Amino acid sequence: MRKSTIGFAPFLFNIIKMRGVKRSFLFLFVVLGISSCNWTTGVFEKNLTFNNQEWPSAVKPDIAFEITDTVSLYNIYIVMRHTDAYHFNNIFIRATVKEPGDPKGKTGDYDLQLATNGKGWIGTAMDDIYDARLLIQPKTRFRKSGIYHITLEQLMREDPLKSVLSAGLRVERVQE
């Protein structure tokens, strides 16, 4: 008596025809397709929270990040989170950048707009909390690979600066 065998292709076709399995393959195909895409442009983001929603001038967050790609261009943002009770339309910040092997660093002062008279607060809001990503260095190329340090300090006359929840840094690769 001859044994009945089923070939691989018809067997696979019969499995795919099954309703539950068909959905599983479709789901698997979609997940694999999405995961193979590069959706993120952010390279690094770190935010440091302040106690009692106050940023004392003595607190100078130092944020370290690593750059390995010295060919690409990057946008650098200061990220601010504050409440609706913040007293000013802007914030003055000094940022000091230390390249790998450079103990001194380069300093820049920034007057960052957090609100306009016409539109109000800049950024995204959730209830009375506002997040603003403020571009300070567009299309920047890092000359050296390694660990960079950026120190942020607030230069406002109010000390401590009230209604500030956090400050941080975002380094984002520019998509060309």
C-alpha positions in Angstrom: 0.0 0.0 0.0 1.3 3.4 -1.0 1.6 6.1 1.7 0.0 9.4 0.9 2.3 12.4 1.1 1.5 16.1 1.0 4.0 18.4 -0.7 5.3 21.4 1.2 3.8 24.1 -1.0 0.2 22.8 -0.8 0.6 22.2 2.9 1.7 25.8 3.4 -1.1 27.1 1.2 -3.6 25.2 3.3 -2.2 26.7 6.5 -2.4 30.2 5.1 -6.0 29.7 4.1 -6.9 29.2 7.7 -8.5 32.3 9.1 -6.5 32.7 12.3 -3.2 31.9 10.8 -3.8 34.3 7.9 -4.3 37.1 10.4 -1.2 36.1 12.3 1.0 36.1 9.2 -0.4 39.5 8.2 0.3 40.9 11.7 3.8 39.4 11.6 4.4 40.9 8.2 3.2 44.4 9.3 5.3 44.3 12.5 8.4 43.3 10.6 7.8 46.0 8.0 7.4 48.7 10.6 10.4 47.6 12.7 12.7 47.6 9.7 12.0 51.3 9.1 14.0 54.1 10.8 11.3 56.3 12.4 13.3 58.1 15.0 15.5 61.1 14.2 16.4 61.7 17.8 19.9 60.8 18.8 19.9 61.9 22.4 17.5 63.7 24.8 17.9 64.2 28.6 15.9 66.4 30.9 16.8 67.2 34.5 14.1 67.9 37.0 14.3 70.7 39.6 13.2 70.5 43.2 10.1 72.5 44.2 9.6 73.7 40.6 12.5 76.2 41.1 15.8 76.5 39.2 18.4 78.1 41.5 21.2 79.9 39.6 23.7 77.7 41.6 22.3 74.6 39.9 24.1 74.1 36.6 23.0 70.8 35.0 25.9 69.0 33.1 24.6 66.8 30.4 26.9 64.3 28.7 26.3 62.6 25.4 28.3 60.6 22.9 28.8 61.4 19.2 30.2 58.7 16.9 29.1 60.1 13.6 31.1 63.2 12.7 29.9 63.3 9.1 26.2 63.9 9.8 24.6 67.3 10.7 22.7 67.7 14.0 20.2 70.1 15.4 20.7 71.0 19.0 17.7 72.1 21.2 17.3 73.2 24.8 14.2 71.6 26.2 12.3 73.6 28.8 9.3 72.5 30.9 7.5 75.1 32.9 4.1 75.9 34.3 1.6 78.5 33.3 2.7 80.5 36.4 6.1 81.2 34.9 6.6 85.0 35.2 8.4 85.8 31.9 8.0 85.4 28.1 11.7 84.3 27.8 14.6 82.7 29.6 18.3 83.6 29.4 20.5 80.5 29.4 24.3 80.1 29.1 25.4 76.9 27.5 29.0 75.7 27.8 30.1 72.9 25.4 33.1 70.8 26.1 34.4 68.7 23.3 36.3 65.4 24.0 39.8 66.4 25.2 38.9 70.1 25.7 38.7 70.9 29.5 37.8 74.6 28.9 34.9 74.5 26.5 33.0 77.2 24.5 30.3 79.3 26.0 27.2 80.8 24.3 24.4 82.9 25.8 20.8 82.5 24.5 17.7 84.5 24.9 15.0 81.9 24.4 11.5 82.9 23.7 8.9 80.9 25.7 5.8 82.9 24.8 4.6 85.6 22.4 2.1 88.3 23.1 -0.1 87.2 20.3 -0.1 83.4 20.6 0.8 82.9 24.3 3.1 80.0 25.4 5.2 78.2 22.8 5.5 74.5 22.8 3.1 71.7 23.7 0.8 71.9 26.7 -0.8 69.4 29.0 -3.1 71.2 31.5 -0.9 74.0 32.9 2.5 72.5 32.0 4.3 73.5 28.8 7.1 71.8 27.0 9.2 73.8 24.6 12.0 72.5 22.3 14.1 75.6 21.4 16.5 75.3 18.6 19.9 76.8 19.5 22.3 75.3 16.9 20.8 74.2 13.6 22.8 71.9 11.3 25.8 71.5 13.5 28.6 69.2 12.6 30.6 67.7 15.5 34.4 67.7 14.7 35.4 64.9 17.1 33.8 61.7 18.1 33.5 61.0 21.8 31.8 62.2 24.9 30.5 65.8 24.8 29.4 67.8 27.9 27.0 70.7 27.8 26.4 72.7 31.0 23.3 74.8 31.3 22.8 77.7 33.6 20.0 80.2 33.9 20.9 83.9 33.9 17.6 85.4 35.0 17.3 88.0 37.7 14.8 86.0 39.7 16.8 83.5 41.9 15.6 80.9 42.3 13.7 80.9 39.0 10.2 79.8 39.9 7.7 77.6 38.0 10.5 75.8 36.0 10.0 72.0 36.3 13.0 70.9 34.1 15.6 71.8 31.6 17.4 69.6 29.2 19.1 69.0 25.9 18.1 67.3 22.6 20.6 66.4 19.9 18.8 65.3 16.7 20.4 64.0 13.5 19.2 66.1 10.5 17.5 64.0 7.8 19.0 65.0 4.5 
